[in-house]
Amino acid sequence: MLINQNNKIRIKLKTYDYKLLEVCCSKIIDTANRTETKIIGPISMPKKRRIYCVLRSPHVDKDSREHFELKTYSKIIDLNS
């Protein structure tokens, strides 16, 4: 009796720096190509934005606020053997 083993690996990458994400994806794909595995991806996921509102002055001026934004980039790579 033959048993078909289908091993799957899903790699989820998250970072604040988009360039670093591209470098990591290319290194993973190069390594997977050397071992002759089937690659699906990299699939870009929607970026997530977190916005923080901070008072500029700690005293009276509550109307004066400053906004900071933190973007999270993510990609998914599926590897099948």
LINWOTA-V535847 format. One record per residue. N is the residue number from 0. RES is the residue in three letters. NEAR is the number of other C-alpha atoms within 12 Angstrom. D_CENTER is the distance of its C-alpha to the mean C-alpha in Angstrom with 2 decimals. Layout:
((N	RES	NEAR	D_CENTER) (N	RES	NEAR	D_CENTER))
//
This chain:
((0	MET	3	41.23) (1	LEU	4	37.96) (2	ILE	5	34.69) (3	ASN	7	31.65) (4	GLN	8	28.73) (5	ASN	11	25.43) (6	ASN	12	22.71) (7	LYS	15	19.16) (8	ILE	17	15.98) (9	ARG	19	12.61) (10	ILE	22	9.66) (11	LYS	22	6.45) (12	LEU	28	3.89) (13	LYS	25	2.85) (14	THR	22	5.20) (15	TYR	20	8.05) (16	ASP	17	9.07) (17	TYR	19	8.25) (18	LYS	14	10.90) (19	LEU	17	9.72) (20	LEU	25	6.55) (21	GLU	24	9.40) (22	VAL	17	11.70) (23	CYS	24	9.94) (24	CYS	30	9.58) (25	SER	19	13.19) (26	LYS	16	14.45) (27	ILE	28	13.37) (28	ILE	25	14.96) (29	ASP	16	17.98) (30	THR	16	18.58) (31	ALA	22	18.43) (32	ASN	17	20.83) (33	ARG	12	23.22) (34	THR	14	23.53) (35	GLU	13	24.01) (36	THR	20	21.55) (37	LYS	21	20.54) (38	ILE	27	17.00) (39	ILE	23	15.44) (40	GLY	22	12.51) (41	PRO	25	10.01) (42	ILE	20	9.54) (43	SER	21	7.70) (44	MET	17	7.33) (45	PRO	13	9.16) (46	LYS	18	8.22) (47	LYS	17	9.86) (48	ARG	14	12.74) (49	ARG	14	14.88) (50	ILE	13	18.29) (51	TYR	13	20.77) (52	CYS	15	24.44) (53	VAL	16	26.67) (54	LEU	16	30.42) (55	ARG	15	31.52) (56	SER	12	34.85) (57	PRO	11	35.55) (58	HIS	10	39.03) (59	VAL	10	40.39) (60	ASP	12	38.06) (61	LYS	13	35.83) (62	ASP	13	35.39) (63	SER	14	33.70) (64	ARG	16	30.00) (65	GLU	15	26.93) (66	HIS	13	23.44) (67	PHE	14	20.23) (68	GLU	14	16.79) (69	LEU	16	13.43) (70	LYS	18	10.40) (71	THR	21	6.90) (72	TYR	25	4.37) (73	SER	28	1.90) (74	LYS	31	4.25) (75	ILE	26	7.22) (76	ILE	30	10.10) (77	ASP	24	13.49) (78	LEU	25	16.34) (79	ASN	20	19.92) (80	SER	18	23.00))
//
